[in-house]
Amino acid sequence: MGKEVFEEYESNIRGYCRKWPIELVYAKGSIYKDIEGNEYLDFFDGAGALNYGHNPDYIKEKLIKYLEEDGIIHSLDMYALPKEKFINYFQNKILKPRNLDYKIIFPGPTGTNSIEVALKLARKVTQRQDIWAFTGAFHGMTLGALALTTEEMARKAAGVSLNANSVHIPAPHFMDGNFDTIKYMEKLLEDDHSGYEKPAAIIIETVQQEGGIHVFSKEFLQDLRNFCDKYEILLICDEVQIGCSRSGTFFSFERANIVPDIVCMSKSIGGYGIPFAVTLLKRELDIFKPGEHNGTFRGCQLSMVAALAALEMTVEQNIPNIVKQKEKIVDEYLQKEIKPLLKENMQIRGIGLSWGIEFNNGKLAREVLDKCFEKNLIIELAGSNDSVLKIMPSLLIEEELLLKGLEIIKQSIKEVLN
């Protein structure tokens, strides 16, 4: 039946396949192949789950070896050797060199699982109920995380009110980049007629991804950390999509020299596109009783094997440094080759290997995406009204392919805007 089987039997809820109506059979590095043998360059990267590309050899070999040895796969939160190895390496090679002292929760396999346990913990620790997030935020699709997400379509699909115990604060960029968010939050807490209560936590993506590639400044992140300290509010960093070296440092908050109280990770922490998530918490926050949060697939040892291999690649290849080098290539190309094509109300934003071209027009952005797809480039949209073309290639993409993809974007923009 081919693709007809999806139309006949799969729910209308499917989304990505509507932008790229091809049936995939192969993927390696930054290249997809469809069932007809056509090749596509990947600038989507599994929505950030494939930072190391498709089927990286080093991780694949580790997985195959583990499967051939009949290693334990499912173990809930029982002790298992792959988890021991992951924890040891993560502590000794990632956390301790950064002077970070975190304990680890394995909450379940996805990013929204990581967010949910963070929210639950923040409320338990502080005995306060409200969580503050920022306009433009995307934190997940389960009800707690969705309440902090601002995307209208996703919120409306919930079928229930999401307003209880969640507050959205205008981000600095929300009001044309001139809004003093910190001063505003201080006013809410200091004025006894504001109607606002002190939150348990403030959650932030240091780079809003689905919100349109908005990079919070180092100064803002430092001011936010100081604000949280002043008012005894926990700071949660959502690293689900921007973490694992995509920003040019392993944790995106490193550039601001801040230490969050809780850190949420998923997507590329799994290394190979295998579902995996962790939540990091300061040692003094570890007050959960045994079993107060659990999940059937929080102990997938195959994910631990892949995650450890990805961390080894990160350290041994110095992937953050590779990202910084490629960041220069992307930034220079966008400024020299693409910015002159854009109209006055259009912008380029980004950091590391996460960039966005803001068209301020969802129709135009979709036309550019369609042109890119015609030229065999897989690329996604983000931001308000899907008006941002989102550039997110593999961190290990070959320079030749990186430039090829950027050239396709350039030609597509020229065809749409001229």
N, C-alpha and C positions, 0 to 999 in steps of 0.2 A: 504493500500500500504506500510505501514511502512516507512523505510528510503528511499525507492525508490521515494517517493514524493519530497524529497529534490533534488535528482538527476534530476528529470524530470522538476521541476518548479523553483527551486532556482538558482540564478546566480552562475557561477563558482567562483565568488569573495570570497565565503565563505572560511575560512581558518582554524580556530581552530578544526572544526569537522574532518578535514583530519588527525590531529594528534590523536584524540580520537574519533573514529567512533562509538559512542554509542548514543542512544536516551534517554535523561534524563527525569525523571518524579518526582523526589523527592530530596530535599536537606535539611539537618539540621546540624548545627554546621560545622564540617569539613568533612561531609560525603555526597556523592552523591549516588543516586540509579538510575539504568537505567530501561528501560521498561521490562527487563527480571528479575529484582529483584537483580542484581549484585550490590555490594557496592564498591565505589571507595573513596579513601582518597584524599582530595583536598589540594594540595600544590601550587595551581595556584591562588586561591582567587579572581577570577573575574578580573584578571589583576590589582589587587589592589583596586577594588571597594567593596570588601567584607571583610574589615579588622576585622569586628566583627563576621564573620562567616555567614552561611546561616540561614536566618529566626530566628535571636535572639529574644527570647521571649519578652524581655522588649520593644523592638521597635515594634514588631508585635502587642502587646496589645494596644500600643498607636495608631497605624494605624487603627486597627479594631474599636476601640472606636470612633475615629474621623470619619470614614466612616459611622458608625451606626448613628452618630448624624447629618448626611447630612452636614458636614462642607464644606465650599467653597473649591473647588479643583483648578479651573483655575481663575486667577485674574490679569494676566499681571503684571503691576507694581502698581496696586491699593493697598491701605492699606488693610491689612487683619491680623487678630489676630495671626495665626500661625507665620507669618513673624515677627510680633512685638515681640513675645515670643522668637523666634530664635535669633533675633538681640540683645535683652536684655541679654540673657544668654551668647551668644558668646562674647559680649563686657565685661560683668561683671565677667565671669568665665574663659574665655580663654585669651582675649586680655589684659585687665587691669592688671591681676596678673603678666603678662609678660612685663608690661610697654610699651605696643604697642598701639599706637593711630592711628587706621585705620578707614576710612570709607569703606562702603561695596557697591559693584556693584553686582547685580544679572544679569549676562550677557546672560543666556541661560543654557541649561541643561547639557552640556558636557565640558570636559577639554579644548578642542580646542576653545570653545566659550570664556572661561576664558582667554586664551592666546591672542585671537584676540583683545579683548577689551583692554588688557594691552598694546599691540603694538600700537593700535590706540591712546590710551591716551599718551603714551610716546612720540609719534611723535607730538601730539598736544601741549603738555607741552613745549617740547624743541625746536619745529620748526626745528627739524632735521629728516632725513628720514631713515638713516641706523640703523639696529639692529645687534649687534654682538652676536653670539652664539658659542658654543664649539663643536669641533669634537666629535662625539659619541652622540650628543643630539637627543632627541625625544620630540617634543613639540605639535604634533597634525597633523591632516590630511586635514584641510582646508588650503587654499593657503598661508595665512600669516604665520600660524604656521608651515606648511609643508616646507616653504622656510627656516626655521631655523632648520629643522630636517635633519639629515645627511644620513638616511637609503636610500641606492641607489634605491631599488625596489620601495619604496613609492614615491620617488622624480620622477622617470621616468614615473610613472603612471599619473602624473599631466597633462601631455600633453602640458604644456607651460613652458617657462623659469622661474626658481625660483631664479635667481641670482640677480635680481634687489633689492637693498636696504637691502640685507642680506649678512653678512660676517661670515665665520666660522674661528675661531681662534683655533690653536692646543691646546688641553687640555694637562696638564702636563703628563698624562699617555699615550698620543697618541705617543709620541716619547720615548718609553721604560721608562717612568717615570722620565726622566731627563730634560725635556724641561722647560725652564723658561718662562712660559706664560705671567706673569706680565711684565717682561723685554721686551718681544717681543711686547706686546701691547703699552708699553711706546714708543718704537722705532717707531712704526707705527704712533703715534700721534706727536712725537717730530721732526721726520725727514721730512723736507719739500719736499723731493723727494720720499716719501713712496707711494704716490698715494692714501692714505686712508684719509677719512674725519672722524671727530669726530662723533660717533654714538649717537643716541637718548638714547639708553639703551643697557645694556648687560643682557642677560637672561641665567639663569643657573638652572639645577637640582643639588642640592648639592650632590645627589647620582644619577648618571646616571643609570636608570633602564633598559630600552630597549637597551641602549648602552652597557650593559654587567656588571652591578653592579660595577661601578667605584665610589668609595667614595672620594670626594674632601676633603682634609685635612682641619682642623680648621684654620691652618695658611694660607692656600691658600684663604679660604673664607674671612678671615680678611684682607688679602692683596688686594683682589678684591674689598672689600667694600672701603678700603682706596683709591684705584686707582680710583674708580668711584667718590668718593668725590673730589679728587684732580682735576679731569678733568670735573666735573659737568655733569656726565653721570648717568642716572637712573639705578638702579639695580633691576632686576625682578627675583624673585625666583619662579620656577615652582615646586609647591608642589603637583601636581595632583596625582602622584602615590606614592611618598615617604612620603607625609604628613599624618596627622591624626594618629600620634603616631608610625608609622611603623619603624622609625629610633630610637625610644627610647625616643624621645621628641615629643610633639604634632606637632610643626613645626620642620622640619629637620635642619633649619638654627640656631635653638636655641643653639646647641652645640658649635657654633663659637661665640656666643654673638654678633651677627650682627643684624641690622635691615634693611631689604630690603625696597626699595621705593614702590614696588608693589609686591603682592603675589597672585599667581594663584592656586586655589583649585578646585577639583572636585572629582570624584570617591567616596572614602569612606566618604567624607563630607556629602554625602547623606544617610549614615548610613545603608541602607537596600538593596543597589543595585538599588535604585531608582535614575534616572538621576537628578543631581543637581550640580551647580557650583557657586562659588563666586570668585570675584576679590577684593582684599584688596588694598587700596591705602592710602598713607599718606594724611592727611587732606588738605595740601596746594596744592595737585595735583588735587583736585576735581574741574576741570574747564569745564567739559562737559556741554553743554546746554541740556535742557530737550529733550529727544528723539533722541539725536545724536547717540546713540547706543541702540538697542532694540532687542527683540526676543519674539516670541509668547509664548514660554513655560518658560519664566524667572520667572514666578510667580506661579509655581506649589506648592500649599500649602501642598499637601501630602508629598512632598519632605522636606518641612520645618518641618513638624511634625516628620518625621523620623530623620532628621538632629539634631533637638533639643534633641530627645531621645538618639541619639548616643553621643552627647556632655555630656549629663547627665551621661551616662555610663562611659565616659572617665574620668570625674571628680570624680564621686562617687566611682568608682572601681580603680582609679589611674592606668589606662591602660598603660601609659608610663612606670611606674615602673614594671608592669607585663612584658612588652616587654623586659626591661633590664634584668630581671631575666631569661627569656627564651633565650635571646641572649647568655647568658653564657652557657646554655645547648647546643645550636646549635654550637657555636664556639668550645667548648670543644670536642664535638662529631666529628666535621669536622676535627679538628686538630689531634685527637688521632686515629680515626677509618678510615677516608677517605684519609687524606693527604698521609699516607704511601703507599696507593694504586696507587697514581698518578705518572706520569712520570715527568722528570725534567722540562719540558716546560709547565707544568700544574700548575694552581694556584687556591687558594681559596680567595675570597674577600667578604666583606659584613659588615653590621651593623644592629643592631636591629633584626628584622625578615625579612630582605632582604639580601639574600646570593647568590653567584654565584660560580660555579665550572667551571673554564676556562680550556677547553680541547685543545684550539688552533687548533681545527680540527672539522669542522661542521659535518662531517660524523660520527665521534666517538660520539659526543654529541647527535646526533639524535638516534644512536644505544642505548645509555644509556636511553634516553627518552622512546624509544620503549620498552625496558626491564622493565622500571618502570611501564609503562602502562599495560604490561602483568601481572604485580604483583599488578594491581589495584591501582596505584598511578597516579594521574593527576598532571603533572608538565610541565613547559614550558621552552623554549630556549630563549636566548637573545644574544646580542653582535655581533661582526663582524662574518659574515658567520654562524650565529646561533651556535656559538661554546661554549656558556656558558649555563650550566644547571642552571636554575633560581629557587631558593628555596624561596617561598613566602607564607607560611601558614597563617591561621587566627591568629590574635594577641591573641585570647582567646582559641586557640587550647589546648586540654588537653595534659598534659606532656606525657602520655602514647601514644597518637596518634602521637605526635611530634616525639618521639623516634622511633615509628613504621615506619613512613615515612622515617626518616633518615636511618634506617636499610635497607629499600627497596632500597634506593639510593646506599648504600654501596654494597649490593649484586649485584645490576645491574651493577655497575662499575666493580666489580670483574669479572663478567661473560663476559663483553665486553673487558676488558683490558688483561685478562689472556688467 
